[in-house]
Amino acid sequence: MDNAGVRDASTYPVPGFLYLRTDRFLAALGARIEGGDQKTLWVRLMQQHDLVAREKEISNLSEAALKRLALKLGQPPDRTLLMNKIKFYSEKSWIHDQERPNFYEALMAVRHVPDEYSMTLRTLGLYPLWSLPVANATGRVYDEFRKWHHTPPAELKIDGKLRTYAPRYQVTLAEQEILQMFQPSQRNALGLPQLSEVEIERLVSAHAPIFNQDIVADYDNIGQIIWNDKQVRVDPLKPVVYYYITYAFFKGEPVLQLNYAFWYLGRDGPNPPSIERGPLDGITVRITFDPQGQPVMSDIMNNCGCYYFFVPRKERVKRIIPQPKATDPLAPAWLPQSFPQKRLKLRINPGWHQVQHVDAGEIPPDGMPYELVAYDALEMLPHPDGRTESIFDATGIAKDSPRLEPLIFFPSGIHDIGSMRQRGHHAIKLVGRAHFDDPELFDKSFEFN
């Protein structure tokens, strides 16, 4: 897959185990598992990661690469047959490895996921000296964010015209239905909720946010990601929000997260710093549930990983934990008390696409409806001729989203900083090290009640 240029980077290969891929949650979970049932399920989840990734990769193979792979495996050049062959060998490898006496010990030793920070870049960029002015600049940006979020929405400046984006289908969940989804008997051996596809879709639809976007130009319209003349572009006539499921730890317990990512034509206009301007932009909003199914946290970032901040449930936070040698967590707002009875509502400024305020409200009758589409669509997006291709390269960077920021910010250690990134590849701090998908991010940042 590497030679064909179609490696899916959303999960990470486990060295020495060709049929397994992991992520930061499963890597961290490995240190917590005990019984045989937990170990078996843990490996099965990594096996499933690999099969999902390989299905995308086979879909994205060119016809020439497909024929070469088929010839190597002694199979007809049929994608379905090849995937079935991969499933067969995956299961065969799993059965074989179970007989190895040191299987789990060997797996535990190589389960780790590399971070997004390069020590080489930090060394070349004299990071200790560079980080001092950057930390001061970050503090000023944090102050601006706090000012925005403490300002009533009606008093925030409007540069163009506000447009409300809201989910097309208004699914609501009764409290009893949510309790049923998250009851202990519904959890698997690892403590994760076992939700059906229908339950996931209902949960995603019921919590899909409202976006109040200040629009001054085409680059402020939310849209569907498409291929246009072999380049990644956004169709503003079809608003789409892409969703995916993740897991994290809250007070040491595994919990479910809903992620909502949406995209713009670009970051442009007078609001963003000139070095940040460029094609393709976006925001990801995440909602984290406690083990009982109650939202305890939202956190938000641009799809490059920058301008990350927390929106926690106030009564659940005892204190924010200071971060030595790194910027402290930014929590400029609390989750609205009326959420989730009312939907999360975000006010977003034009051009720069920063969330300026978070509250909750009802879906307005005149809102622009958006569709909810699984994030997988971005990782095997059809061209007009029917062939599919991921919008991300093999390192997790979105194609056609270059920025000038690496010229100045490479000492952060983040390669291609400023470019849009694939899930699993969002570094969220310039000073210090942190990842959006770090499952212990909340417990490292807050002491909870």
C-alpha positions in Angstrom: 0.0 0.0 0.0 2.9 2.3 0.7 4.3 1.8 -2.8 0.9 2.6 -4.3 0.6 5.8 -2.2 -2.7 4.8 -0.7 -1.7 4.1 2.9 -4.5 5.1 5.2 -3.0 7.0 8.2 -6.1 7.2 10.4 -4.7 4.3 12.4 -1.1 3.0 12.9 0.4 -0.3 11.9 1.7 -2.4 14.9 5.3 -3.4 14.1 5.7 -7.1 13.6 1.9 -7.7 13.4 0.8 -7.1 9.8 -2.8 -7.7 10.6 -3.1 -5.2 13.4 -3.4 -1.4 13.6 -3.9 0.7 16.6 -4.7 4.2 17.8 -3.9 6.2 20.9 -6.9 5.0 22.8 -6.2 1.3 22.2 -2.4 1.8 22.9 -3.3 3.4 26.3 -5.9 0.8 27.0 -3.4 -2.0 26.6 -1.8 -1.0 29.9 -5.1 -1.4 31.7 -6.4 -4.7 30.5 -6.2 -7.8 32.8 -8.3 -10.8 32.0 -8.2 -13.1 28.9 -11.5 -11.8 27.6 -10.2 -8.2 27.7 -7.0 -9.2 25.9 -8.9 -11.0 23.2 -11.2 -8.1 22.6 -8.3 -5.7 22.6 -6.6 -7.5 19.8 -9.8 -8.0 17.9 -10.3 -4.2 17.9 -6.9 -3.7 16.5 -7.6 -6.3 13.9 -10.8 -4.5 13.0 -8.8 -1.3 12.6 -6.6 -3.0 10.1 -9.4 -4.5 8.1 -11.2 -1.1 7.9 -8.0 0.6 6.8 -7.2 -2.1 4.2 -10.7 -1.8 2.7 -10.2 1.9 2.1 -6.7 1.3 0.7 -8.0 -1.4 -1.7 -10.8 0.9 -2.8 -8.2 3.7 -3.5 -5.8 1.5 -5.5 -5.4 2.5 -9.2 -6.3 -0.1 -11.7 -2.6 -0.7 -12.5 -1.8 -1.1 -8.8 -4.8 -3.4 -8.3 -3.6 -5.7 -11.1 -0.1 -5.8 -9.6 -1.4 -6.7 -6.1 -3.8 -9.3 -7.5 -1.0 -10.9 -9.5 1.2 -11.0 -6.4 -1.6 -12.8 -4.4 -2.6 -15.1 -7.3 -6.1 -13.6 -7.4 -8.2 -12.0 -10.1 -8.1 -8.2 -10.1 -11.3 -7.9 -8.1 -11.4 -5.7 -5.1 -14.0 -7.7 -3.2 -12.1 -11.0 -3.8 -8.9 -9.3 -2.6 -10.6 -8.0 0.5 -11.9 -11.5 1.3 -8.4 -12.9 0.9 -7.1 -10.3 3.3 -9.8 -11.2 5.8 -8.8 -14.9 5.5 -5.1 -14.3 6.1 -5.9 -11.8 8.9 -7.9 -14.5 10.8 -5.3 -17.1 10.1 -2.6 -14.8 11.5 -4.7 -14.2 14.6 -5.2 -18.0 15.2 -1.5 -18.6 14.8 -0.5 -15.8 17.2 -2.7 -17.0 19.9 -0.5 -20.1 20.2 2.6 -18.0 20.8 3.5 -18.1 24.6 4.7 -14.5 24.6 2.2 -13.1 22.2 0.7 -10.4 24.5 4.0 -9.5 26.0 5.4 -8.9 22.5 2.4 -7.0 21.4 2.5 -4.8 24.5 6.0 -3.8 23.8 5.2 -2.4 20.3 1.7 -1.1 20.7 2.8 2.5 21.0 1.7 5.3 18.6 4.3 7.9 17.5 3.5 11.5 18.3 3.2 14.4 15.9 6.2 16.2 17.2 9.7 15.9 15.7 12.6 16.3 18.1 14.9 16.9 15.1 12.8 19.9 14.0 12.7 21.2 17.6 16.5 20.9 17.9 17.1 22.6 14.6 14.7 25.4 15.5 16.2 26.0 18.9 12.9 25.2 20.5 13.7 26.4 24.1 14.4 29.9 22.9 11.7 29.9 20.2 9.0 28.8 22.7 9.3 31.8 25.0 7.9 34.4 22.6 5.4 31.9 21.2 4.1 31.2 24.7 3.6 34.9 25.2 1.8 35.3 21.9 -0.4 32.3 22.7 -1.3 33.9 26.0 -2.5 37.0 24.1 -4.6 34.8 21.8 -6.1 33.1 24.8 -7.1 36.4 26.3 -8.8 37.3 23.0 -10.7 34.0 23.1 -11.8 34.6 26.7 -13.0 38.1 25.8 -15.1 36.7 22.9 -16.7 34.0 25.0 -17.5 36.3 27.9 -19.3 38.7 25.4 -23.0 38.1 24.8 -23.6 36.8 21.3 -25.8 39.9 20.5 -22.8 42.1 21.2 -20.3 40.3 19.1 -19.3 42.2 15.9 -21.0 41.0 12.7 -18.8 41.6 9.6 -21.2 40.2 7.0 -24.4 38.3 7.4 -25.2 35.5 10.0 -26.3 32.2 8.5 -27.4 29.3 10.7 -26.5 25.8 9.8 -28.4 23.1 11.5 -28.9 19.3 11.0 -31.5 18.4 8.4 -33.1 15.7 10.5 -34.2 16.7 14.0 -33.8 13.5 16.0 -34.5 13.7 19.7 -33.6 11.1 22.4 -35.6 10.6 25.5 -33.6 10.4 28.7 -34.7 6.8 29.2 -33.4 5.8 25.7 -29.9 7.3 26.5 -29.8 5.5 29.8 -30.6 2.3 28.0 -27.8 2.8 25.5 -25.2 3.4 28.3 -26.4 1.0 30.9 -23.6 -1.2 32.3 -25.1 -4.4 30.8 -24.6 -2.9 27.4 -20.8 -2.6 27.8 -18.3 -5.0 26.5 -15.4 -6.6 28.4 -13.3 -3.4 28.0 -16.1 -1.2 29.4 -17.0 0.3 26.1 -20.7 0.9 25.1 -21.9 -1.6 22.5 -24.0 0.6 20.3 -25.7 -0.6 17.1 -25.3 1.4 13.9 -28.8 2.7 14.3 -28.1 3.8 17.9 -24.9 5.6 16.8 -26.7 7.4 14.0 -29.5 8.5 16.4 -27.0 9.6 19.0 -25.0 11.6 16.4 -28.2 13.2 15.0 -29.6 14.1 18.4 -26.4 15.9 19.4 -25.4 17.5 16.1 -24.6 21.2 16.8 -26.0 24.4 15.4 -23.5 26.7 13.7 -24.0 30.5 13.5 -21.6 31.5 10.8 -20.7 35.1 10.0 -20.4 35.1 6.2 -18.6 37.8 4.2 -17.4 35.8 1.2 -17.6 32.3 -0.4 -14.8 31.0 1.9 -17.2 31.2 4.9 -19.7 28.7 3.5 -19.7 25.2 5.0 -19.8 22.6 2.3 -19.2 19.1 1.0 -15.7 17.9 0.2 -15.4 17.0 -3.5 -12.8 16.4 -6.2 -12.6 19.2 -8.7 -10.1 18.9 -11.5 -8.2 16.4 -9.3 -7.9 18.9 -6.4 -9.7 18.8 -3.0 -12.4 21.5 -3.0 -15.6 22.3 -1.1 -19.0 22.6 -2.6 -20.8 25.3 -0.6 -24.2 24.4 -2.2 -24.2 21.1 -0.3 -23.5 21.7 3.4 -22.1 18.5 5.1 -20.8 17.7 8.5 -18.6 14.6 8.8 -18.9 12.6 12.0 -16.9 9.8 13.6 -16.7 8.0 17.0 -13.8 7.9 19.4 -13.1 6.8 22.9 -11.2 8.5 25.8 -10.9 8.3 29.6 -12.8 10.4 32.0 -11.7 10.0 35.6 -10.0 6.8 34.5 -13.0 5.2 32.9 -13.5 4.6 29.2 -16.1 6.9 27.6 -17.7 7.6 24.2 -17.0 10.7 22.1 -18.9 12.1 19.1 -16.7 14.1 16.6 -18.2 16.6 14.1 -15.9 17.9 11.4 -16.9 20.5 8.8 -15.0 22.3 6.1 -14.7 25.6 4.3 -13.2 26.6 0.9 -10.3 28.2 2.7 -9.1 30.6 5.4 -8.9 34.1 4.0 -9.9 37.7 4.5 -8.6 40.3 6.9 -9.3 38.4 10.2 -6.7 35.6 10.1 -3.0 36.3 10.2 -1.6 36.4 6.6 0.6 33.4 7.2 -2.4 31.2 8.1 -4.3 32.0 4.9 -4.7 29.3 2.3 -7.1 26.8 0.6 -9.2 24.5 2.7 -10.1 25.1 6.3 -12.4 23.5 8.9 -13.4 23.0 12.5 -13.9 19.9 14.6 -16.4 19.9 17.5 -16.2 16.9 19.9 -18.7 15.9 22.6 -17.7 13.5 25.3 -20.2 11.6 27.4 -19.6 10.2 30.9 -20.3 6.5 31.6 -24.0 7.2 32.2 -24.4 9.0 28.8 -24.4 12.6 30.1 -22.3 15.1 28.1 -19.4 16.3 30.4 -17.1 18.0 27.9 -17.0 19.6 24.5 -13.7 20.6 22.9 -13.0 22.4 19.7 -10.2 22.9 17.2 -9.5 24.0 13.7 -8.8 21.0 11.4 -5.1 21.9 11.4 -5.1 21.2 15.2 -4.7 24.9 16.1 -6.7 27.1 18.4 -7.8 24.2 20.6 -9.9 24.8 23.7 -12.1 23.0 26.2 -15.8 23.6 27.1 -16.3 21.5 30.2 -19.4 21.0 32.4 -18.8 23.5 35.2 -20.1 21.4 38.1 -17.8 18.5 37.1 -14.6 20.5 37.2 -12.7 20.9 40.5 -9.7 22.7 39.1 -7.6 23.1 35.9 -4.2 21.4 36.2 -1.3 23.7 35.4 1.1 22.3 32.7 4.8 22.6 33.4 6.9 23.7 30.4 3.7 24.0 28.3 0.7 26.3 27.8 -2.0 25.7 30.4 -5.4 24.4 29.2 -7.7 27.0 27.8 -11.3 26.7 29.0 -13.0 30.1 28.0 -16.6 28.8 28.4 -18.7 26.2 30.2 -21.1 23.8 28.7 -24.6 25.5 28.7 -26.9 24.2 31.5 -29.6 23.6 28.9 -27.5 21.3 26.8 -28.3 18.5 25.8 -32.0 19.4 26.1 -31.2 22.1 23.6 -28.5 21.8 21.0 -25.0 23.1 21.3 -24.8 26.4 19.3 -21.5 27.9 18.1 -20.9 31.4 16.8 -18.1 31.5 14.3 -16.3 34.5 12.9 -15.6 35.0 9.1 -12.4 34.2 7.3 -10.5 33.1 10.4 -13.2 30.6 11.4 -12.7 30.8 15.2 -15.5 29.9 17.6 -16.3 33.1 19.5 -19.2 31.9 21.7 -20.8 28.7 22.8 -24.4 28.4 24.0 -27.5 26.2 23.4 -30.7 26.7 21.4 -33.4 25.3 19.3 -33.1 24.6 15.6 -34.6 27.7 13.8 -37.1 27.1 11.0 -35.1 29.2 8.5 -31.7 27.5 9.1 -29.6 26.1 6.3 -29.8 22.3 6.7 -26.7 20.2 6.6 -26.3 16.5 6.0 -24.4 14.2 8.4 -22.0 11.9 6.6 -19.6 9.4 8.0 -16.0 10.7 8.1 -14.9 7.5 6.2 -16.2 9.2 3.1 -13.2 11.6 3.2 -10.8 8.7 3.2 -12.2 7.1 0.0 -13.8 10.0 -1.8 -15.1 9.3 -5.3 -13.8 11.2 -8.3 -16.2 12.1 -11.1 -15.0 8.9 -13.0 -15.9 6.7 -10.0 -12.5 5.9 -8.7 -11.9 6.7 -5.1 -9.0 8.5 -3.4 -8.4 9.8 0.2 -8.2 13.5 0.6 -5.3 12.8 3.0 -1.8 11.6 2.2 0.0 8.7 3.8 1.3 11.0 6.6 -2.2 12.3 7.5 -2.0 15.7 5.8 -4.9 16.9 3.8 -4.0 17.3 0.1 -4.2 20.8 -1.4 -4.1 22.7 1.9 -0.6 24.2 2.0 0.4 27.0 4.3 3.4 29.3 4.9 3.4 28.5 8.6 6.2 25.9 8.5 8.6 28.6 7.6 8.2 30.2 11.0 6.6 27.5 13.2 8.7 24.5 12.4 10.5 24.7 15.7 7.3 23.5 17.3 8.2 20.1 15.9 4.9 19.7 14.0 5.6 18.8 10.3 3.5 20.7 7.8 2.1 22.8 10.5 -1.0 24.8 9.4 -2.1 22.3 6.8 -5.4 20.5 7.5 -5.0 17.0 9.0 -6.6 13.6 9.2 -8.1 12.3 12.4 -5.4 10.8 14.6 -2.8 13.4 13.5 -3.8 16.6 15.3 -1.1 18.1 17.4 -2.8 20.8 19.5 0.0 22.7 21.2 2.9 24.8 19.9 4.5 24.9 23.3 4.5 21.5 25.0 3.2 18.3 23.5 -0.5 17.3 23.2 -2.7 15.5 20.8 -6.4 15.9 20.2 -6.9 12.1 20.3 -4.9 11.6 23.5 -7.4 9.5 25.5 -6.0 10.9 28.8 -6.1 14.5 27.7 -9.0 15.4 30.0 -7.6 13.7 33.0 -4.2 15.4 32.4 -5.9 18.8 32.1 -8.6 18.8 34.8 -9.2 17.4 38.3 -12.9 16.4 38.1 -15.5 16.1 40.9 
